Amino acid sequence: MDCGEVGRLTLDEPGPHGGTGEGPTPLQAVLGALCGCEAVTFRRTATEMGLTYDALDFEAAFTIDIRGRQGDRSVRPHFQTVRVRAVVSAAEPAGKLAAVIEETEARCPVMNLLLDAKVNLRVDWLHDSGGTCETVPRHTTGP
């Protein structure tokens, strides 16, 4: 795929699935798009809300039921589950961080696309405040 000024993007499948393994799978690319979209939306939202942070790191995984991709129409061919772990390194209080996270999730187009597709999506946000990681308590979460 031609991505204009930033170059080309190659998506592929592993050899056993009929591809050449020259790039991430389309579903891996969607997972990358989710993490990237959350990151840029978080940055923009944090700036608007006056939150400063040192780093934002993501780990993500998904499950699918391969039968859907093999033609079984009773099984969705896309994600069954998506799990994301986001770690924000910041000296800010957890309450301020929680407000930025809630706004980020409301604004993130890729996250909301997956939620609208009824994907079982869970994003666990952790606050690293100098070596101690704690889950950020929030009022809203994904399904």
C-alpha positions in Angstrom: 0.0 0.0 0.0 1.3 3.4 -0.9 1.3 5.7 2.1 2.5 8.8 0.2 5.3 10.7 1.7 6.0 8.2 4.5 6.6 5.3 2.1 5.0 2.0 1.6 3.3 -0.3 4.0 3.5 -4.1 3.4 0.9 -6.3 5.0 1.1 -10.0 4.6 0.4 -13.4 6.2 2.9 -16.0 7.5 4.0 -18.7 5.0 1.8 -21.4 6.5 -1.3 -19.2 5.9 -0.4 -18.6 2.2 1.7 -15.4 2.6 5.4 -14.6 2.4 5.8 -13.2 5.9 7.2 -9.9 4.6 5.0 -7.8 6.9 2.5 -7.8 9.7 -0.8 -9.4 9.2 -3.8 -7.2 8.5 -5.1 -7.9 12.0 -1.7 -7.1 13.6 -1.8 -3.8 11.6 -5.2 -3.0 13.1 -3.8 -3.7 16.6 -0.9 -1.4 15.8 -3.4 1.2 14.6 -5.3 0.9 17.9 -2.1 1.5 19.9 -0.9 4.3 17.7 -4.3 6.0 17.7 -4.5 5.7 21.5 -1.0 7.2 21.8 -1.6 10.2 19.5 -5.1 10.8 21.0 -3.6 10.6 24.5 -0.8 13.1 23.6 -3.3 15.6 22.2 -5.7 15.2 25.0 -3.0 15.4 27.7 -1.8 18.6 26.2 -5.3 20.1 26.1 -6.0 19.1 29.7 -2.6 20.2 31.0 -1.2 16.7 31.9 2.5 16.2 31.6 4.0 12.7 31.2 7.3 11.2 30.5 6.4 8.1 28.5 3.5 6.0 27.2 4.1 2.3 26.4 1.8 -0.3 24.9 1.6 -4.1 24.9 -1.3 -5.6 23.0 -2.6 -9.1 21.9 -5.7 -10.5 20.3 -7.5 -13.7 19.7 -9.5 -14.9 16.7 -11.4 -18.0 15.9 -9.8 -19.1 12.7 -13.0 -20.9 11.6 -14.5 -17.5 10.6 -11.6 -16.8 8.2 -12.0 -20.4 6.8 -15.6 -19.7 5.8 -17.7 -20.7 8.8 -20.3 -17.9 8.7 -21.4 -18.7 12.2 -18.1 -17.4 13.5 -16.9 -13.7 13.2 -13.8 -13.6 11.0 -12.3 -10.7 13.0 -11.1 -10.3 16.6 -12.7 -12.2 19.3 -10.8 -10.4 22.0 -8.3 -7.5 22.2 -6.3 -6.8 25.3 -4.1 -3.7 25.6 -1.8 -2.8 28.5 -0.9 0.9 28.5 1.7 2.2 31.0 1.9 6.0 31.5 5.0 7.3 33.3 4.0 10.5 35.0 4.4 12.3 38.3 0.8 13.6 37.9 -2.0 12.5 40.3 -4.0 9.4 39.3 -7.3 11.4 39.2 -5.9 13.8 36.6 -4.5 10.9 34.6 -7.9 9.1 34.8 -9.7 12.1 33.3 -7.3 12.3 30.4 -7.7 8.5 29.8 -11.5 8.7 29.8 -11.4 11.6 27.3 -8.8 9.8 25.2 -11.0 6.7 24.9 -14.0 8.7 24.0 -12.1 10.4 21.2 -10.0 7.6 19.8 -11.5 6.6 16.4 -9.9 3.2 16.2 -10.9 2.2 19.7 -14.5 3.2 19.0 -14.5 1.4 15.6 -13.6 -1.8 17.5 -16.2 -1.2 20.2 -18.9 -0.5 17.5 -17.9 -3.9 15.9 -18.7 -5.5 19.3 -15.1 -6.6 19.8 -14.4 -7.7 23.4 -11.9 -5.0 24.0 -10.2 -4.3 27.3 -7.6 -1.6 27.8 -5.8 -1.7 31.2 -4.1 1.6 31.9 -1.3 1.7 34.5 0.2 4.7 36.2 4.0 4.5 36.7 4.8 7.2 39.2 8.5 6.5 39.7 8.8 2.8 39.7 5.5 1.9 41.2 2.8 0.8 38.7 -0.8 1.0 39.8 -4.0 0.5 37.8 -5.7 3.8 37.0 -9.2 3.7 38.5 -11.8 4.9 35.9 -15.5 5.3 35.8 -15.9 3.9 32.2 -14.3 0.9 30.6 -14.8 -1.1 27.4 -17.2 -4.1 27.4 
